[in-house]
Amino acid sequence: MRRRAAFCACALLAAASALVPRAGVAGPAFYVLVNQRNPVASLSASDVSRVINGRIKVWQGGGVILLGIIPRDAPETQYLASLLDSSTGELLSLIQQQVFKGELRRPVVLQSSGDCGAFASSDPGGICVASTSVPVPEGARVVAIK
């Protein structure tokens, strides 16, 4: 009986740990913003990867994709890296490589989530990650990540 109780406790702990976000990055604490005129309704992690790899260069509505990113180890950048199942350093290195190859436009350097909102609302092809603590400005909208 003790073994069974210990097994159940271990199974519960394993299940609970699967719900804990990796590296302190919580999915619900961030959202992906695009321009309000962008027709994309949702993106998968695979879609995000194709955007960063330069395989998708234009949105369905015709806007040329332009990534806005907060450099360094910002929580927003950690969240973006987690969508690709990579570290922040790996993500930034990948972006640099894709820019060098000409596959990706040079990203716009943002300083904060507030900058992300302003960027997404002003650029028809803009995409960036912002903290949910920052209100979505007029001209931008949230894209669901599935």
N, C-alpha and C positions, 0 to 999 in steps of 0.2 A: 504494500500500500504506500509506503514511503517513496519508493521509486516512482510510482505513478504520480504522486503529488509533486515530487521534484520535477518530473517531466512536464507536467501541466504548468508549473510555475515558470520553467524555462521557455516553454512555448509562448506563454503570455508575454514574457519579457522580450522575446524575439519579435513578436507581432507588434508590441508597443514601440520597440526601437525602430521598426520600419516606418513608423509615422513621424519620427523626429527628423526634421530637415537636416540635410548634410551641411557641414561647415557653417552652421548658424544662419543659413539662408532659408528663409521661409517663403514658400510660394505665394501665400495670400498677402504678404507684405509688399509685393511689387506687382506692377502691371506693365504690359507692353503698350506703348502709345504709337499711334499713326495719325496722319492727317485725316480730318473729318471727311474729306472728299475721296479718300482711299476706300474702294469697295470691298477689300478683303474682310471677311467676317471672323475668321479664326486662322490660327497657324498651329501646326504641329511642331514638335521639337525638330523633326526632320526638315520642315520648311525653313525654320530659323537657321539650321545648319546650311541649307542650300543658299540662303541669303548671304551668310557670312563667307561661304566658300565662293561666292560670285556666280553660282549656277543659276540663280534667279536674279536678274538685273533690273527688271521692270515689273511693277505691280500690274495686276489685271486691268486697272483703269488707265494705264499708260504712264503713270508717274515713275521716273527713274529712281530706284532705291538708293537712299542715302542713310547710312547708319550714324546715329549719334551715340557716343559712348563716353562715360566718365572714366578716365584712365586710372591706373593704379589698382588698388585692391578695394575699390568702393563696393559697398553691399549690392548696388544695382548691377555692377559688372560681375560680381560673384553669382548673382542670380542668373544673368545671361549665360555665364560659363556653365552653370548647373544644368541649363536647358540642353547644352551640348555634351553633358557628362564629362566636363574637362575642368581644369583649374583655371584661375584667372590668368596666370602666366601663359598657359597653353593657348587660351583664347586670344590674348593680345598678340602672341607670336603668330598665330594663324592669320589674324587680321593683317598684321604687317606683311606676311608672306603674300597674301592674296592681293594686297595693294601693290606690292613690288612687281608681281606677275601681271598686273593690269586687269585682274579678275574682279576687283572690288574698288569702288571709288574710295578715296581717302575719307575716313569717317570724320564727322564734325566732333571736336573735342568739347564736351560739356563739363560744367563744374558742379552741377547739382541736379536733383530731380526737377526742380523748378525750371532749370534751363531745358530739360528734356521736354517739358510741356510746351514751352515757348517754341522750341525747335520743331516739334511735331505739328504744331498748329500753323507754323509759317512755311514749312516745306512740304509740297504735295507728295514727295517720295520718302519723307522722313520716317524713321522707325527708331525707337529708343526704349529704355527701361526706366521707370520712375517708381519711387516709393508711393504706396497708397496713402501716405500721410499728406501728400501734395494733391490738391484738387486738380481734376482734369480741366484744362483751360478751354475756353470756347475756341473752336477750330481744330481741336484734337479729339480723339476718342480711343477707348480701350479696345484692344483686340484680344479675344480669348485665346489662351494657349491650351491646346488639347493634347 
